[in-house]
């Protein structure tokens, strides 16, 4: 068996590069900036900003209405 794994497809190559970047980060070695940028993009919320704004509007509006009901 060879000492290094040779990827056969672009998907495998990407997976191996990501794995190597995580392992190198554990050892304190320099990480490829392109892989770090891809990880940051992947960590975005699965909900769009419009839905988050609507949720916050409903949440804050409900709190305000409850406060008005309690105090008045």
N, CA, C and O of each residue as an XYZ file, in Angstrom:
288
protein
N       0.850     -1.185      0.000
C       0.000      0.000      0.000
C       0.891      1.242      0.000
O       1.865      1.290      0.751
N       0.583      2.246     -0.822
C       1.432      3.434     -0.894
C       1.355      4.248      0.396
O       0.377      4.177      1.141
N       2.413      5.024      0.638
C       2.491      5.818      1.863
C       1.471      6.952      1.862
O       0.961      7.319      2.921
N       1.166      7.512      0.695
C       0.169      8.584      0.605
C      -1.002      8.096     -0.227
O      -0.850      7.246     -1.104
N      -2.163      8.643      0.058
C      -3.370      8.262     -0.658
C      -3.472      9.120     -1.917
O      -3.368     10.345     -1.852
N      -3.672      8.478     -3.044
C      -3.819      9.192     -4.304
C      -5.306      9.274     -4.653
O      -5.935      8.244     -4.892
N      -5.880     10.486     -4.685
C      -7.302     10.609     -5.005
C      -7.573     10.276     -6.467
O      -6.751     10.531     -7.347
N      -8.729      9.707     -6.698
C      -9.101      9.328     -8.055
C     -10.071     10.327     -8.675
O     -10.158     10.424     -9.899
N     -10.793     11.063     -7.853
C     -11.768     12.018     -8.368
C     -11.546     13.369     -7.698
O     -10.902     13.441     -6.651
N     -12.075     14.445     -8.294
C     -11.956     15.761     -7.646
C     -12.614     15.802     -6.268
O     -12.142     16.499     -5.370
N     -13.691     15.061     -6.106
C     -14.373     15.033     -4.804
C     -13.479     14.395     -3.738
O     -13.399     14.885     -2.611
N     -12.816     13.314     -4.098
C     -11.896     12.670     -3.166
C     -10.720     13.586     -2.859
O     -10.275     13.665     -1.714
N     -10.212     14.284     -3.883
C      -9.089     15.189     -3.680
C      -9.477     16.295     -2.694
O      -8.696     16.651     -1.811
N     -10.678     16.829     -2.854
C     -11.148     17.886     -1.953
C     -11.290     17.352     -0.525
O     -10.916     18.030      0.432
N     -11.827     16.146     -0.384
C     -12.002     15.555      0.942
C     -10.658     15.292      1.610
O     -10.501     15.536      2.807
N      -9.687     14.797      0.843
C      -8.367     14.527      1.404
C      -7.683     15.828      1.808
O      -7.047     15.894      2.860
N      -7.809     16.867      0.974
C      -7.215     18.165      1.316
C      -7.844     18.740      2.583
O      -7.138     19.292      3.427
N      -9.157     18.618      2.725
C      -9.828     19.128      3.921
C      -9.376     18.354      5.156
O      -9.127     18.946      6.206
N      -9.270     17.041      5.032
C      -8.811     16.223      6.150
C      -7.387     16.604      6.541
O      -7.086     16.766      7.724
N      -6.514     16.747      5.549
C      -5.133     17.122      5.829
C      -5.046     18.500      6.486
O      -4.212     18.717      7.365
N      -5.895     19.419      6.068
C      -5.890     20.756      6.672
C      -6.298     20.685      8.141
O      -5.703     21.354      8.986
N      -7.323     19.867      8.449
C      -7.743     19.720      9.851
C      -6.636     19.081     10.680
O      -6.372     19.514     11.801
N      -5.990     18.056     10.136
C      -4.919     17.388     10.867
C      -3.724     18.312     11.069
O      -3.115     18.306     12.139
N      -3.380     19.104     10.059
C      -2.271     20.043     10.190
C      -2.587     21.128     11.209
O      -1.697     21.583     11.929
N      -3.847     21.544     11.276
C      -4.231     22.555     12.260
C      -4.083     21.999     13.676
O      -3.731     22.734     14.598
N      -4.351     20.711     13.847
C      -4.189     20.088     15.159
C      -2.721     20.096     15.580
O      -2.407     20.222     16.763
N      -1.840     19.961     14.615
C      -0.405     19.921     14.897
C       0.222     21.312     14.921
O       1.410     21.445     15.217
N      -0.553     22.347     14.616
C      -0.037     23.706     14.640
C       0.700     24.106     13.384
O       1.459     25.075     13.405
N       0.503     23.392     12.292
C       1.164     23.731     11.038
C       0.317     24.735     10.272
O      -0.866     24.918     10.559
N       0.937     25.378      9.300
C       0.232     26.361      8.477
C      -0.875     25.677      7.688
O      -0.726     24.541      7.237
N      -1.984     26.385      7.530
C      -3.141     25.857      6.822
C      -3.301     26.627      5.517
O      -3.054     27.832      5.468
N      -3.709     25.942      4.476
C      -3.954     26.577      3.194
C      -5.095     27.587      3.348
O      -6.179     27.196      3.781
N      -4.900     28.869      3.014
C      -5.953     29.884      3.208
C      -7.206     29.608      2.395
O      -8.294     30.025      2.792
N      -7.081     28.912      1.262
C      -8.265     28.604      0.461
C      -9.197     27.655      1.199
O     -10.417     27.784      1.095
N      -8.644     26.707      1.939
C      -9.476     25.773      2.694
C     -10.152     26.471      3.864
O     -11.300     26.164      4.186
N      -9.455     27.410      4.509
C     -10.047     28.147      5.626
C     -11.216     28.982      5.127
O     -12.259     29.047      5.779
N     -11.048     29.620      3.977
C     -12.106     30.448      3.411
C     -13.323     29.587      3.081
O     -14.453     30.019      3.306
N     -13.120     28.392      2.559
C     -14.229     27.505      2.232
C     -14.963     27.073      3.499
O     -16.189     26.958      3.490
N     -14.230     26.831      4.590
C     -14.878     26.456      5.846
C     -15.726     27.589      6.385
O     -16.809     27.342      6.914
N     -15.264     28.832      6.266
C     -16.042     29.972      6.744
C     -17.330     30.110      5.948
O     -18.374     30.422      6.522
N     -17.282     29.888      4.654
C     -18.483     29.986      3.839
C     -19.472     28.880      4.185
O     -20.683     29.090      4.129
N     -18.971     27.724      4.537
C     -19.838     26.596      4.839
C     -20.562     26.775      6.176
O     -21.599     26.149      6.394
N     -20.039     27.613      7.075
C     -20.613     27.757      8.407
C     -21.740     28.789      8.462
O     -22.195     29.134      9.552
N     -22.191     29.281      7.331
C     -23.283     30.237      7.319
C     -24.579     29.555      7.754
O     -24.722     28.336      7.658
N     -25.508     30.362      8.230
C     -26.782     29.815      8.677
C     -27.570     29.244      7.503
O     -27.494     29.770      6.393
N     -28.315     28.186      7.737
C     -29.108     27.611      6.655
C     -30.382     28.400      6.378
O     -31.154     28.035      5.491
N     -30.611     29.479      7.129
C     -31.816     30.295      6.974
C     -31.402     31.633      6.394
O     -30.393     32.206      6.807
N     -32.173     32.136      5.438
C     -31.827     33.404      4.808
C     -32.027     34.563      5.784
O     -32.718     34.436      6.794
N     -31.412     35.679      5.459
C     -31.510     36.868      6.308
C     -32.940     37.377      6.427
O     -33.333     37.901      7.470
N     -33.719     37.223      5.355
C     -35.109     37.692      5.389
C     -35.906     36.921      6.426
O     -36.684     37.517      7.171
N     -35.727     35.606      6.487
C     -36.455     34.796      7.479
C     -35.991     35.104      8.898
O     -36.797     35.100      9.828
N     -34.703     35.370      9.069
C     -34.193     35.739     10.388
C     -34.784     37.068     10.840
O     -35.140     37.224     12.008
N     -34.891     38.030      9.918
C     -35.475     39.332     10.253
C     -36.943     39.158     10.645
O     -37.404     39.776     11.605
N     -37.673     38.329      9.915
C     -39.085     38.080     10.241
C     -39.217     37.415     11.610
O     -40.086     37.787     12.398
N     -38.376     36.454     11.890
C     -38.405     35.775     13.182
C     -38.104     36.744     14.314
O     -38.785     36.725     15.339
N     -37.098     37.588     14.145
C     -36.751     38.567     15.175
C     -37.879     39.578     15.368
O     -38.174     39.973     16.496
N     -38.510     39.998     14.270
C     -39.633     40.930     14.357
C     -40.759     40.314     15.182
O     -41.315     40.969     16.064
N     -41.091     39.070     14.901
C     -42.166     38.413     15.646
C     -41.789     38.199     17.112
O     -42.620     38.377     18.003
N     -40.554     37.824     17.355
C     -40.098     37.586     18.721
C     -40.107     38.867     19.545
O     -40.652     38.895     20.648
N     -39.508     39.922     19.014
C     -39.446     41.194     19.742
C     -40.844     41.792     19.865
O     -41.189     42.347     20.909
N     -41.649     41.687     18.816
C     -43.019     42.183     18.879
C     -43.832     41.468     19.945
O     -44.607     42.100     20.662
N     -43.664     40.167     20.056
C     -44.376     39.411     21.091
C     -43.942     39.809     22.489
O     -44.767     39.888     23.399
N     -42.661     40.059     22.663
C     -42.160     40.491     23.974
C     -42.721     41.862     24.329
O     -43.126     42.095     25.468
N     -42.744     42.761     23.363
C     -43.277     44.107     23.616
C     -44.760     44.025     23.957
O     -45.206     44.680     24.899
N     -45.524     43.247     23.223
C     -46.951     43.121     23.514
C     -47.202     42.498     24.885
O     -48.114     42.923     25.594
N     -46.422     41.515     25.264
C     -46.558     40.928     26.588
C     -46.228     41.949     27.679
O     -46.907     42.002     28.705
N     -45.194     42.753     27.462
C     -44.832     43.784     28.435
C     -45.946     44.810     28.563
O     -46.268     45.238     29.672
N     -46.537     45.208     27.446
C     -47.660     46.147     27.492
C     -48.856     45.543     28.225
O     -49.526     46.239     28.988
N     -49.129     44.265     28.004
C     -50.263     43.603     28.655
C     -50.047     43.528     30.165
O     -50.992     43.692     30.937
N     -48.799     43.278     30.591
C     -48.514     43.136     32.013
C     -48.567     44.489     32.718
O     -49.130     44.591     33.808
N     -47.993     45.528     32.114
C     -47.896     46.812     32.791
C     -49.132     47.690     32.629
O     -49.337     48.600     33.432
N     -49.943     47.451     31.639
C     -51.119     48.323     31.440
C     -52.346     47.520     31.558
O     -53.447     48.053     31.426
